[in-house]
Amino acid sequence: MAARAPLLPAIPPSMPQVGRQHRLSRWIGRSVLRVGGWRVAGTLPDVPRLVLIAAPHSSNWDGVWGMAAKLALGFDVRVLGKDSLFWWPLSPLLHRLGVIPVDRSRPQGVVEQAVEMIRDSPRMWFALTPEGTRSRVARWKSGFWKIADAAQVPVLMAYFHYPERTIGIGPLFRTTGDMQADMAAIRAWYRPWMGRNRGTV
């Protein structure tokens, strides 16, 4: 009888993590994954700062399974949100979930603000979806590449593969300075994975 695949990969020491007080949320995350039949596969890198991308993003359910994985792993990942969303009582919840307010009116653009935050943090995993929408797109948004390249941190590629109910952790990708070639290589790597409603190509 084949051994059952583990629900979660090992946690590397350099990965940003939440405190021990989050044991309940980690249990909730693991429970949601088990009930849904999902698991997280692959190896998490022992890197303190990176840009995390996830695709294909084709359904609101991606957020459910992605948040369950985040809670289960106990990793502290950051995303940007409009500063107008940070009003009480929503603000404390957004902060707790790792959402950082971004001021779109600042002379610095969103990319520059993200780069500044990564550079100023000893540990930060910064996450975003390269497609920017649940619909199929011909071109991915290049913000993630610009942030990683300017901050000089690697890109961690993660994927949703619904046929096997797997959230996969792929290899680290280091930008070369050639955005067009890098974007093409990254998107080609995602070709085998299938979201709930579509793939990436």
ZIDARA-V692534 format. One line per field, one symbol per residue. burial: b if it has 16 or more other C-alpha atoms within 10 Angstrom, else e. A space follows every 10 residues. Layout:
burial=???
//
This chain:
burial=eeeeeebbbe beeebbbeee eeeebbbbbb ebbeeeebbb beebbebbbb bbbbbbbbee ebeebbbbbb bbbbbbbbbb beeeebeeee beebeebbbb bbbeeeeeeb bebbbeebee eebbbbbbbb beebebeeeb eebbbbbbbb bbbbbbbbbb bbeebbbbbb bbbbbeeeee ebbeeebeeb eebbbbebbb e
//
